[in-house]
């Protein structure tokens, strides 16, 4: 069996990628920081290893016999103010991982970036746009793309840019928390913007197709369906038989919340609130997967909100 390494195996996306690889007959090495926190798929073809992907020597040992690596692990915090912390993990360590893969003779390096490294409203090739240019996470992922692409003459580099994912192996504290109000509240507050939402199982399928078919040096947006927040919350609520009152949040209230977050940041207090973060709720953060459909044969099935909201 072909052996593939997957970093960040504790995460929702990586767990689903592992499940997809195992289903297709691959042997998988999944790296985790704590095996005790792993709650993903199990199988005879899976070997979990406790290893920080920044530990180059340890990663080099674990790559023995692998033909490819899917690099998912990243620093994702929205409340951290110090960009250098993101750069150390998401850029420098990723470049070191590419160099290690080259030394070990791996054939492919699949880098999982983010759709927000690409300008919304279009496909691949459009420069990233505000408010994501103010997101340390998105900026660090875009920088990592630029840093690793020059190595494509020594190892195949394929980059995937998934949109917002939710579903299996996720938690109510992770990306699935978007739907917390839908699950419990009689009132759901809807920003005026929208986003592209993708079932994480479909995202994983797209990642494996990119690993198998993606062209060296290319980016592939892995997307689901474009929603307004009102459409998204309404469809999710209907799927579980709930009918909350949907209230549109005026932009001026979101801007006030963002300004408060900016003030907290200046005071050295970590917060997910910021002008950039609330602006993300006011725009239509929409994308399309035309390139992935044409080149990889990937088209996401509609999200099953009834199942997603059960996690």
KOLTIDREN-35760 format. One record per residue: x, y, z of N, C-alpha, C, CB in turn. Coordinates in steps of 0.05 Angstrom, whole numbers, padded with zeros to 5 digits, always signed. Each point is the difference from the previous one (the first is absolute). Glycine has a CB too. Layout:
N
XYZXYZXYZXYZ ...
# end
This chain:
311
+00017-00024+00000-00017+00024+00000+00017+00025+00000-00036-00025+00024 +00027+00046-00038+00014+00025+00001-00004+00013+00027-00006+00006-00049 +00028+00005+00060-00001+00012+00027+00001+00030-00002+00023-00040+00019 -00042+00053-00005-00003+00029+00000+00001+00010+00029-00027-00001-00043 +00042+00023+00048+00000+00012+00026-00021+00023+00000+00049-00012+00007 -00063+00015+00015-00019+00022+00004+00006+00014+00026-00036-00025-00026 +00042+00050+00025+00007+00015+00025-00026+00011+00012+00046+00012-00018 -00045-00007+00044-00023+00012+00014-00023-00019+00002+00015+00044-00015 -00010-00070+00019-00021-00020-00002-00023+00004+00020+00035-00031-00017 -00030+00046+00038-00021+00005+00020-00022+00018-00011+00033-00006+00036 -00027+00021-00057-00019+00020-00010-00022-00012-00016+00036+00032-00001 -00058-00017-00002-00024-00010-00014+00007-00007-00029-00029+00028+00030 +00042-00010-00045+00005-00005-00028+00020-00024-00003-00008+00048-00010 +00029-00047+00026+00020-00022-00003-00012-00027+00007+00036+00033+00012 -00053-00034+00008-00013-00026+00007-00017-00010-00023-00001+00014+00048 -00013+00004-00062-00016-00009-00023+00017-00007-00024-00036+00029+00016 +00059-00016-00019+00019-00007-00022+00010-00028+00006+00013+00048-00008 -00006-00054+00033+00010-00026+00007-00021-00021-00006+00028+00020+00036 -00054-00014-00029-00021-00019-00006-00003-00006-00030-00024+00017+00041 +00027+00004-00057-00002-00003-00029+00023-00016-00011-00024+00044-00003 +00048-00039+00013+00023-00015-00009-00002-00030+00007+00028+00042+00005 -00036-00047+00020-00003-00028+00009-00021-00014-00017+00013+00013+00047 -00035+00001-00053-00021-00013-00016+00010-00007-00028-00034+00026+00026 +00053-00010-00036+00011-00005-00027+00024-00019+00000-00016+00045-00013 +00023-00056+00037+00020-00020+00001+00028+00010+00005-00027-00025-00030 +00030+00050+00037+00027+00011+00007+00008-00009+00028-00008+00039-00030 +00034-00040+00035+00011-00002+00027+00005+00028+00009+00021-00046-00008 -00027+00053+00033+00001+00028+00009+00016+00002+00026-00044+00009-00022 +00062+00010+00023+00013+00008+00025-00012+00027+00007+00044-00026-00010 -00057+00028+00033-00011+00025+00009+00015+00011+00023-00044-00015-00015 +00053+00039+00013+00015+00013+00022-00019+00016+00018+00042+00001-00029 -00039-00004+00055-00016+00014+00019+00018+00010+00022-00041-00029-00011 +00032+00050+00025+00015+00009+00023-00008-00017+00025+00003+00046-00019 -00027-00057+00019-00008-00017+00023-00019-00022-00011+00004+00039+00033 +00006-00064-00032-00017-00022-00009-00025-00003+00017+00041-00024-00016 -00039+00031+00041-00024-00002+00017-00023+00018-00008+00031-00011+00036 -00025+00032-00052-00021+00018-00009-00011-00007-00028+00021+00035+00028 -00010-00056-00039-00009-00008-00027-00027-00013+00001+00047-00007-00014 -00066+00016-00002-00027-00012-00001-00009-00005-00029-00011+00024+00044 +00031-00027-00061-00007-00005-00028-00003-00029-00007+00025+00041-00011 -00023-00048-00015-00005-00028-00008+00023-00018+00009-00025+00017-00040 +00018-00043+00041+00020-00020+00007+00001-00020-00023-00009+00005+00050 +00030-00020-00052+00003-00020-00021+00027-00013+00001-00033+00026-00028 +00034-00049+00015+00025-00015+00000+00022+00015-00015-00026-00043+00003 +00018+00060-00022+00020+00014-00016+00010+00026+00013-00021-00020-00039 +00011+00026+00063+00007+00026+00012+00020-00004+00023-00045+00018-00012 +00066-00001+00012+00019+00001+00022+00002+00028+00010+00026-00039-00019 -00033+00043+00044+00001+00027+00012+00027+00003+00014-00050+00002+00005 +00061+00022-00008+00026+00006+00013-00002+00027+00014+00025-00028-00034 -00017+00030+00059+00002+00026+00013+00025+00014-00009-00025-00018+00040 +00020+00041-00054+00023+00014-00011-00009+00028-00007+00021-00042-00017 -00006+00062+00025-00005+00028-00009+00013+00003-00027-00001+00018+00048 -00014-00009-00068+00011+00001-00027+00023+00019-00002-00045-00012-00018 +00049+00029+00038+00023+00019-00001+00026-00015+00008-00031+00038+00012 +00029-00062-00002+00023-00017+00007+00010-00014-00025-00017-00006+00048 +00035+00019-00062+00009-00010-00026+00012-00028+00002+00008+00047-00014 +00009-00052+00033+00013-00026+00002-00021-00022+00004+00041+00022+00019 -00060-00017-00001-00021-00021+00005-00017-00004-00025+00000+00013+00048 -00007+00008-00062-00016-00002-00024+00015-00016-00022-00024+00043+00011 +00050-00038-00012+00016-00014-00020-00001-00030+00005+00030+00040-00005 -00028-00048+00030-00001-00029+00006-00027-00011-00007+00032+00007+00037 -00053+00007-00032-00027-00010-00005-00007-00002-00030-00013+00019+00044 +00027-00003-00060-00005+00000-00029+00011-00025-00014+00000+00049+00002 +00015-00065+00012+00012-00024-00012-00022-00017-00014+00037+00000+00035 -00033-00004-00061-00019-00017-00015-00024+00015-00011+00015-00037+00028 -00018+00062-00022-00023+00016-00010+00005+00009-00028-00011+00014+00047 -00010-00012-00063+00002+00011-00027-00010+00029-00001-00006-00047-00019 -00010+00055+00039-00012+00026-00001-00007+00009+00028-00018-00008-00046 +00013+00034+00049-00008+00011+00025-00023+00020-00005+00046-00006+00020 -00066+00005-00002-00022+00020+00000+00004+00017+00025-00032-00032-00026 +00039+00057+00022+00007+00017+00022-00025+00017+00008+00049+00001-00014 -00062-00009+00036-00024+00014+00009+00006+00016+00025-00028-00037-00019 +00046+00028+00036+00005+00013+00026+00007+00030-00004+00015-00044+00019 -00026+00061-00002+00005+00028-00002-00008+00014+00026-00006-00001-00050 +00016+00025+00053-00010+00018+00022-00024+00015-00012+00047+00004+00022 -00070-00005-00009-00024+00011-00011-00013+00022+00017-00007-00044-00021 +00018+00050+00044-00013+00019+00018-00007+00026-00013+00025-00021+00037 -00050+00031-00031-00008+00026-00010+00005+00023+00021-00035-00023-00028 +00043+00015+00052+00004+00020+00021+00029+00007+00005-00041-00017+00020 +00060+00004-00033+00028+00005+00005+00009+00025-00015+00008-00050+00007 +00006+00068+00007+00008+00025-00012+00028+00000-00013-00028+00022+00033 +00044-00042-00026+00028+00000-00009+00003-00016-00026+00015+00004+00048 -00011+00010-00071+00002-00015-00025+00024-00019-00001-00022+00039-00022 +00044-00032+00036+00024-00017-00001-00006-00028+00011+00028+00041+00005 -00047-00043+00013-00007-00027+00010-00013-00016-00022-00006+00018+00046 -00011-00005-00062-00012-00014-00023+00022-00007-00021-00044+00025+00007 +00062-00006-00011+00020-00005-00021+00018-00023+00008-00001+00049-00011 +00008-00051+00036+00018-00022+00009-00013-00027-00006+00018+00030+00036 -00044-00032-00031-00014-00026-00003-00009-00005-00029-00015+00003+00047 +00001+00017-00058-00013-00004-00026+00018+00004-00024-00042+00014+00022 +00063+00001-00018+00018+00006-00023+00027-00015+00003-00023+00045-00006 +00038-00037+00026+00027-00011+00003+00000-00031+00003+00014+00043+00021 -00032-00053-00003-00001-00028+00005-00010-00015-00024-00007+00008+00048 -00011+00004-00064-00010-00013-00024+00022-00002-00021-00046+00018+00009 +00062+00003-00012+00022-00001-00019+00020-00022+00009-00005+00049-00010 +00011-00051+00036+00018-00021+00010-00011-00027-00006+00016+00031+00036 -00043-00034-00034-00012-00026-00006+00003-00007-00029-00033+00008+00037 +00030+00011-00055+00005-00005-00029+00029-00009-00004-00035+00034-00013 +00054-00021+00025+00028-00007-00003+00005-00029+00010+00013+00049+00005 -00026-00055+00017+00003-00027+00011-00012-00021-00019-00002+00019+00047 -00021-00013-00058-00012-00019-00019+00017-00004-00024-00045+00015+00015 +00058+00006-00024+00019-00002-00023+00023-00018+00007-00013+00046-00016 +00025-00042+00040+00022-00017+00009-00007-00029+00001+00018+00039+00026 -00043-00045-00018-00009-00027+00003-00011-00012-00026-00011+00010+00047 +00012+00005-00069-00008-00010-00026-00030-00003-00004+00043-00023+00000 -00059+00038+00015-00029-00001-00005-00007+00012-00027-00008+00003+00050 -00013-00012-00062-00007+00009-00026-00019+00024+00000+00006-00047-00016 -00024+00049+00036-00021+00021+00000-00002+00012+00027-00025-00024-00036 +00020+00050+00036-00006+00016+00024-00026+00015-00005+00050+00005+00012 -00071-00014+00002-00026+00013-00002-00002+00020+00023-00022-00040-00024 +00020+00065+00018-00002+00021+00020-00028+00009+00002+00047+00014-00007 -00059-00016+00031-00027+00009+00005+00001+00029+00010-00016-00047+00011 +00009+00066-00029+00000+00028+00007-00029+00008+00007+00039+00009-00031 -00048+00014+00023-00027+00009+00005-00010+00016-00024+00009+00002+00049 -00035-00003-00054-00012+00015-00022+00005+00030+00004-00035-00036-00006 +00038+00044+00031+00003+00029+00006+00027+00011-00008-00032-00006+00037 +00050-00012-00046+00025+00009-00012-00004+00009-00029+00025-00031+00030 -00050+00027-00040-00008+00008-00027-00022+00020+00002+00013-00045-00019 -00014+00064+00001-00021+00021+00001-00027-00012-00004+00032+00033-00017 -00051-00027+00035-00027-00012-00001-00015+00012-00024+00000-00006+00050 -00020-00009-00058-00017+00007-00023+00011-00010-00026-00012+00040+00025 +00035-00053-00025+00012-00010-00025+00012-00027+00005+00010+00047-00015 +00005-00057-00005+00014-00025+00002+00029+00005+00006-00032-00021-00031 +00048+00000+00026+00029+00002+00006+00013+00022-00015+00000-00049+00009 +00021+00060+00002+00016+00021-00014-00006+00028+00009+00001-00030-00038 -00023+00035+00052-00006+00027+00009+00014+00005+00026-00044-00001-00023 +00058+00024+00026+00014+00005+00025-00019+00002+00024+00035+00025-00026 -00026-00033+00049-00017+00001+00024-00008+00029+00006+00023-00040+00018 -00046+00043-00006-00012+00027+00004-00006+00004+00030-00020-00002-00046 +00017+00028+00052-00010+00007+00027-00028-00010+00003+00029+00042+00001 -00036-00053+00023+00013+00002+00026+00021-00021+00005-00041+00020+00016 +00044-00039-00035+00018-00023+00006+00029+00009-00001-00034-00031-00019 +00040+00053+00006+00028+00010+00001+00007+00010+00028-00004+00013-00048 -00017-00011+00065+00005+00008+00028-00001-00024+00019-00019+00046-00010 +00015-00070-00001-00001-00024+00016+00028-00013+00001-00049-00007-00012 +00061+00005+00035+00027-00012+00002+00000-00028-00011+00009+00028+00040 -00031-00043-00035-00002-00028-00009+00001+00000-00031-00026-00013+00041 +00008+00028-00054-00002-00001-00029+00026+00010-00013-00050+00007+00004 +00061+00015+00007+00025+00011-00011+00023-00021+00002-00016+00047+00013 +00017-00060+00010+00022-00020+00003-00003-00024-00019+00003+00014+00048 -00028-00021-00054-00004-00022-00019+00007+00009-00028-00037-00018+00029 +00030+00042-00036+00007+00011-00026+00031+00002-00003-00044+00025-00002 +00057-00016+00023+00029+00002+00000+00013-00028-00003-00002+00042+00028 -00009-00061-00014+00011-00028-00002-00003-00010-00029-00012-00008+00048 -00010+00014-00062-00003-00008-00027+00024+00010-00017-00050-00001+00005 +00056+00027-00002+00021+00012-00016+00027-00011+00007-00027+00041-00002 +00031-00048+00027+00026-00010+00009+00005-00029-00010-00004+00029+00041 -00016-00045-00042+00004-00028-00008+00000-00005-00030-00020-00013+00043 +00006+00030-00058-00003-00005-00029+00027-00002-00015-00044+00023+00003 +00065-00007+00005+00025-00003-00014+00013-00028+00001+00007+00048+00010 -00017-00065+00009+00011-00027+00002-00014-00020-00019+00011+00010+00047 -00029+00000-00064-00015-00018-00017+00016-00015-00021-00038+00030+00007 +00063-00020-00012+00018-00014-00018+00013-00024+00013+00008+00043-00024 -00011-00045+00050+00013-00022+00015-00020-00020+00012+00038+00031+00010 -00063-00022-00007-00021-00017+00010-00026+00012-00010+00026-00014+00042 -00046-00002-00049-00025+00010-00009-00014+00015+00023-00005-00037-00034 -00001+00062+00030-00014+00017+00019-00028+00005-00010+00043+00022+00016 -00063-00031-00002-00028+00006-00007-00013+00014+00024-00003-00041-00031 -00011+00062+00026-00013+00016+00021-00030-00001-00002+00040+00030+00001 -00053-00036+00021-00029+00001+00001-00009+00023+00017-00003-00050-00007 -00019+00063+00000-00010+00023+00014-00030-00005+00007+00033+00031-00025 -00038-00044+00047-00027-00007+00007-00015+00024+00012+00014-00047+00008 -00040+00048-00011-00017+00020+00013-00007-00010+00028-00018+00016-00045 -00003-00003+00057-00008-00007+00027-00011-00029+00001-00010+00049+00009 +00021-00065+00009-00008-00028+00003-00013-00005+00026+00038-00013-00030 -00057-00007+00030-00014-00007+00024-00008-00030-00003-00016+00048+00009 +00013-00061+00014-00010-00028-00001+00015-00020+00016-00015+00012-00044 +00018-00036+00033+00010-00023+00015+00028+00005+00013-00026-00028-00031 +00029+00019+00055+00024+00003+00017+00004+00029+00009+00020-00039-00024 -00039+00056+00018+00001+00028+00010-00011+00001+00028-00003+00018-00047 +00005+00005+00060-00010+00003+00027-00017+00025+00001+00040-00023+00019 -00056+00025+00002-00017+00024+00004+00017+00025+00006-00037-00030+00016 +00062+00025-00008+00018+00023+00005+00016+00008-00025+00002-00015+00048 -00001-00003-00068+00014+00006-00024-00017+00013-00021+00029-00039+00010 -00025+00031-00035-00015+00013-00022-00030-00006+00002+00040-00002-00029 -00047-00020+00042-00029-00007+00002-00015+00020+00018+00012-00048-00006 +00003+00065+00021-00013+00019+00018-00016+00021-00016+00037-00007+00033 -00032+00010-00059-00015+00018-00016-00030-00006+00003+00038+00004-00033 -00044-00029+00038-00028-00008+00000-00012-00002+00029+00008-00024-00043 +00007+00033+00063-00009-00003+00027-00027+00013+00005+00047-00001+00015 -00051+00026-00026-00025+00013+00003-00023-00015-00013+00024+00044+00002 -00018-00056-00025-00020-00015-00015-00010-00024+00017+00020+00014-00044 -00001-00027+00058-00007-00023+00016-00017+00007+00024+00043-00020-00015 -00038+00043+00027-00011+00004+00027-00018+00025+00003+00040-00023+00016 -00035+00044-00031-00012+00026+00006-00026+00004-00015+00045+00018+00009 -00065-00005+00004-00024+00007-00014+00004+00024-00019-00027-00018+00039 +00050+00031-00036+00006+00023-00017+00028-00004-00011-00030+00031+00028 +00032-00027-00054+00026-00003-00014+00006+00027-00013-00006-00050-00008 +00030+00061+00014+00008+00026-00011+00016-00005-00025+00000+00021+00046 -00007-00008-00068+00012-00004-00026+00014+00025-00009-00036-00033-00011 +00063+00032+00008+00014+00022-00013-00010+00003-00029+00040-00008+00029 -00034+00030-00042-00010+00005-00027+00016-00013-00021-00016+00043+00016 +00040-00054-00009+00017-00012-00021-00007-00029-00004+00036+00031+00012 -00016-00046-00022-00004-00028-00006+00027-00014-00002-00043+00010-00023 +00042-00037+00020+00024-00015-00003-00005-00026-00015+00018+00020+00043 +00004-00032-00052-00001-00025-00013+00003-00022+00021+00018+00020-00044 -00036-00039+00045+00001-00021+00020+00002-00027-00013-00028+00029+00031 +00046-00045-00019+00007-00026-00012+00000-00022+00021+00029+00024-00034 -00043-00045+00029+00001-00023+00018+00028-00011+00001-00049-00012-00010 +00060+00008+00033+00029-00007+00003+00006-00027-00013+00002+00026+00042 -00022-00044-00044+00005-00025-00014+00005+00004-00029-00028-00023+00034 +00013+00042-00046+00004+00007-00028+00027+00014-00004-00050+00004-00006 +00057+00013+00026+00026+00014-00001+00023-00021-00001-00019+00040+00025 +00016-00060-00008+00021-00021+00001+00002-00015-00027-00008-00005+00049 -00015+00000-00061+00000-00013-00026+00014+00017-00020-00043-00023+00011 +00038+00049-00010+00014+00019-00019+00030+00000+00005-00041+00028-00001 +00050-00029+00026+00028-00001+00007+00014-00024-00012-00009+00025+00042 -00004-00048-00039+00012-00025-00011+00001+00000-00030-00016-00025+00040 -00005+00037-00053+00001+00003-00029+00023+00018-00009-00050-00007-00002 +00054+00028+00018+00023+00018-00006+00026-00014+00003-00027+00040+00014 +00029-00056+00007+00025-00016+00004+00005-00018-00024-00007+00002+00050 -00014-00014-00060+00003-00020-00022+00002+00013-00028-00026-00031+00028 +00012+00053-00032-00002+00011-00027+00010+00029-00004-00038-00030-00005 +00043+00044+00027+00007+00028-00001+00026+00004-00016-00023+00008+00043 +00024+00014-00058+00024+00007-00016+00020+00013+00018-00027+00005-00042 +00052-00011+00038+00022+00011+00015+00000+00031-00002+00027-00042-00008 -00026+00055+00031+00002+00029+00000-00027+00014-00001+00044-00005-00021 -00066-00010+00022-00026+00012-00003-00016+00002+00026+00000-00017-00047 -00018+00037+00048-00019+00003+00022-00027-00011-00009+00025+00040+00017 -00040-00051+00002-00028-00009-00006-00018+00008+00023+00018-00039-00026 -00037+00056+00019-00021+00007+00020-00018-00025+00003+00001+00049-00013 -00005-00056+00038-00018-00022+00007-00024+00012+00014+00039-00034+00004 -00062+00035-00018-00022+00016+00010-00026-00016+00001+00022+00040-00019 -00041-00029+00034-00027-00012+00002-00020+00019-00013+00012-00024+00042 -00032+00032-00027-00021+00018-00011+00003+00027+00013-00031-00039-00008 +00025+00060-00009+00000+00027+00010-00027+00007+00013+00033+00013-00036 -00032-00003+00061-00025+00007+00014+00002+00029+00010-00006-00047+00014 -00017+00060-00011-00002+00023+00019-00002-00013+00027-00022+00033-00034 +00028-00018+00055-00003-00011+00027-00029-00007+00006+00040+00026+00015 -00058-00009-00025-00028-00006+00005-00008-00027-00013-00010+00050+00003 +00018-00053-00028-00005-00026-00014+00012-00023+00015-00002+00025-00044 +00027-00022+00052+00014-00022+00014-00014-00008+00025+00043+00017-00019 -00049+00002+00036-00012-00006+00026-00029-00011-00003+00029+00035+00021 -00043-00024-00041-00027-00009-00005+00000-00029-00010-00014+00047-00011 +00032-00054-00008+00001-00027-00010+00009-00020+00022+00010+00019-00046 +00009-00010+00062+00010-00018+00021-00022-00005+00021+00047+00017-00007 -00062+00004+00014-00021-00003+00020-00022-00018-00011+00010+00046+00018 -00018-00042-00043-00021-00016-00012+00008-00030+00000-00014+00039-00028 +00040-00044+00024+00009-00028-00001-00004-00015+00026+00034+00015-00033 -00035-00001+00055-00004-00013+00026-00027+00007+00012+00049+00000+00007 -00067+00010-00024-00027+00005+00009-00003+00023+00019-00008-00047-00007 +00026+00067+00006-00003+00023+00018-00008+00025-00017+00034-00020+00032 -00047+00038-00019-00008+00024-00015+00005+00025+00018-00035-00027-00026 +00060+00033+00030+00007+00024+00016-00007+00026-00014+00036-00027+00022 -00038+00048-00007-00004+00026-00012+00027+00010-00010-00039+00010+00031 +00040-00003-00057+00025+00009-00012+00000+00030-00001+00003-00041-00028 +00017+00053+00042+00003+00029+00001+00025+00009-00013-00026+00001+00043 +00024+00017-00062+00024+00011-00014+00014+00020+00018-00022-00007-00045 +00048+00004+00048+00016+00017+00017+00009+00024-00018+00015-00039+00030 -00021+00064-00022+00009+00023-00016+00031+00002+00001-00043+00024+00011 +00054-00015-00033+00029+00002-00002+00011+00019+00020-00004-00009-00048 -00011+00030+00056+00011+00019+00019+00005-00013+00028-00023+00037-00024 +00007-00057+00031+00005-00014+00025+00025-00018-00002-00050+00000+00010 +00053-00013-00033+00024-00016-00003+00025+00018+00000-00026-00034-00026 +00024+00057+00013+00024+00018+00000+00006+00009+00029-00012+00015-00047 -00008-00010+00063+00005+00008+00028+00013-00022+00015-00040+00030-00002 +00032-00055-00003+00012-00023+00014+00029-00003-00009-00045-00023+00002 +00050+00028-00028+00028-00002-00010+00018+00022+00012-00018-00019-00042 +00007+00043+00046+00015+00022+00012+00007-00007+00029-00023+00033-00031 +00004-00045+00045+00005-00009+00027+00023-00021+00001-00048+00009+00012 +00047-00027-00030+00021-00020-00002+00027+00012-00005-00033-00033-00016 +00034+00053-00002+00025+00014-00006+00011+00013+00025-00015+00008-00047 -00002+00004+00063+00008+00013+00025+00011-00021+00019-00035+00036-00006 +00022-00059+00008+00010-00021+00018+00028-00009-00009-00047-00015+00009 +00051+00012-00035+00026-00008-00011+00022+00020+00008-00023-00023-00039 +00016+00049+00037+00020+00021+00007+00007-00001+00030-00019+00029-00037 -00001-00039+00053+00005-00002+00029+00014-00026+00007-00040+00027+00008 +00047-00043-00029+00014-00025+00005-00018-00023+00007+00038+00026+00014 -00065-00023-00018-00019-00021+00007-00008-00015-00026-00017+00028+00039 +00021-00054-00038-00006-00016-00024-00031-00003-00003+00043-00025+00006 -00052+00028-00031-00028-00002-00007-00004-00007-00029-00011+00034+00036 -00009-00050-00042-00007-00006-00027-00013+00024-00015-00006-00048+00013 -00003+00067+00003-00012+00024-00012+00022+00019-00011-00039-00004+00031 +00034+00014-00055+00017+00020-00012-00015+00011-00024+00044-00022+00015 -00035+00046-00025-00013+00011-00023+00002-00019-00024+00010+00046+00017 +00013-00058-00020+00003-00019-00023-00018-00024+00003+00048+00015-00005 -00050-00026+00029-00016-00024+00004-00029+00005-00004+00034-00017+00031 -00044+00039-00022-00029+00006-00004-00006+00007-00029-00004+00015+00048 +00024-00003-00061-00004+00006-00029-00004-00026-00016+00028+00041+00005 -00015-00063+00004-00004-00026-00013-00029-00008+00001+00046-00013+00013 -00062+00022+00006-00028-00007+00003-00017+00018-00018+00008-00015+00046 +00003+00037-00056-00016+00019-00015+00004-00003-00030+00003+00031+00038 +00016-00047-00047+00006-00004-00028-00012-00027-00010+00042+00028+00004 -00045-00031-00030-00007-00026-00011+00025-00014-00007-00043+00018-00018 +00052-00035+00037+00026-00014-00003-00005-00026-00017+00017+00019+00045 -00022-00014-00071-00008-00022-00018+00022-00007-00019-00047+00016+00004 +00047-00042-00012+00020-00010-00018-00013-00021-00019+00037+00008+00035 -00021-00017-00055-00009-00021-00017+00022-00021-00004-00032+00031-00023 +00024-00055+00016+00020-00022-00003+00001-00010-00029-00009-00014+00047 +00007+00033-00066+00000-00008-00028+00026-00014-00008-00030+00039-00009 +00052-00029+00019+00026-00013-00007+00001-00028+00011+00022+00045-00001 -00029-00048+00027+00000-00027+00012-00019-00019-00014+00012+00021+00044 -00034-00011-00053-00020-00016-00014+00012-00010-00027-00038+00025+00022 +00051-00006-00036+00010-00006-00027+00025-00018+00001-00018+00043-00016 +00036-00038+00035+00025-00014+00001+00001-00024+00018+00021+00043-00011 -00036-00042+00033+00000-00022+00020-00024-00017-00001+00028+00029+00028 -00050-00019-00041-00025-00015+00001-00014+00004+00026+00019-00033-00032 -00014+00055+00046-00012+00005+00026-00023+00019-00002+00044-00009+00022 -00067+00000-00012-00023+00018+00004-00013-00009+00026-00006+00008-00050 +00005+00009+00069-00010-00007+00027-00030-00007-00001+00036+00029+00021 -00043-00050-00007-00028-00006+00004-00011+00020+00020+00007-00049-00009 -00033+00055+00008-00012+00020+00019+00005-00009+00028-00035+00012-00034 +00039+00008+00052+00004-00007+00028-00026-00011+00012+00035+00037+00004 -00032-00058+00012-00022-00012+00015-00001+00013+00027+00003-00044-00026 -00018+00065+00030+00000+00015+00025-00011-00016+00023-00005+00042-00026 -00013-00060+00020-00011-00017+00021+00022-00016+00013-00044-00003-00024 +00062-00008+00007+00022-00016+00010+00022+00019+00013-00009-00035-00035 +00015+00057+00022+00020+00018+00010-00008+00010+00028+00011+00014-00047 -00036-00008+00051-00008+00011+00026-00002-00022+00021-00025+00036-00024 +00029-00061+00017+00000-00021+00019+00027-00004+00014-00036-00023-00027 +00057+00036+00016+00027-00004+00011+00004+00019+00023+00017-00014-00044 
# end
